[in-house]
């Protein structure tokens, strides 16, 4: 059978993730990977996980191994509701659904809200896997420029007049740039949501990983302050995950929204996978029961701060003056910008020969931008490896710039 004649039309919009494919190369011996958005496996709390598994199997073994509610384990939903409640954001269990990682939440929200040809405003550049998930739905992306303070909210209003269905934002330590949306821009943004009656998806996988400065109020909280009812009255849907602060292998994320939105997400999830893994949810529930998560996040912050600082010092020391880069206050990434005549993909080819990997920035961008940018991850490698990798990469860049000037 010639299956190519039978694929759905949407299958033509499917492409393999450049990041996921690049991860295969990073397994080569001697390769220093600054590519994938990986938490450090050296910091996984292995002993605590073992204890949690034994406790869960002893206390709730049969329930933890059985099918569960699509909405998620009630105790875990209650914890998330309590943890994210504020005076302006009174959350309850019905405002929370547990998903198979934050990525599934993004996918399901797109399925329940977006029709073909709907318009979505996104920061340019933005999270690659969001673009991949929603391209399948046939949406039109409306890109907004960004700077060191995040999305240029002052450039959004003309796009809002095109009646987009949603705005997508990663306000804290954005992937791929590492930038954070300034408070005054957040306030302006939520005011525009109300003015134009448009929804916003706030994706916050990195918010707990802050190394400098004070936390900034979430868009969910700022928007809920404008509501008038006693229940969650917000134009914002909030997505979070345990992948970056515990372990991604458990695949546990969540969405917070009004009950009517959660109900639609639950229906879509029933069709997708019935439920998130029950055992994973119980393990998470045990690990947050005694404030272990808060203690572990402090460990991550210290380790990742040191690695970020090591990368910034190495960039200052080894990179050519013609390059520039962002300086994140948290998260896992920063973005490098090269002179316009250099292609990051060409740089990568030579870098791989020197056993150093990164992710070219073009696929994070819309409208053909970003050819001369690339993303670096500082959470996965040790400080020593980061310095070695940046030194090698700096040598590659200086060599290419010298060759270009002679040509």
Secondary structure, DSSP 4 states (H G I P E B T S, - for coil): --GGGTS-GGGGG----HHHHHHHHTTSTT-EE--S-PPPGGGS-HHHHHHHHHHHHHHHHHHHTS---TT--HHHHHHHHHHH-BTTB---GGGEEEESHHHHHHHHHHHHH--TT-EEEEESS--HHHHHHHHTTT-EEEEE-EETTEE-GGGTHHHHTT--SEEEE--SS-TTT-----HHHHHHHHHHHHHHT-EEEEE-SSTT-B-SS-----HHHHHHTT--SSS---SEEEEEESTTTS-GGG--EEEE--HHHHHHHHHHHHHHTSSS-HHHHHHHHHHTTTSHHHHHHHHHHHHHHHHHHHHHHHHHHHS-TT-EE---SBSSEEEEE--TT--HHHHHHHHHHTTEE-EESGGG-STT--TTEEEEE-SSS-HHHHHHHHHHHHHHHHHHHHHHHH-
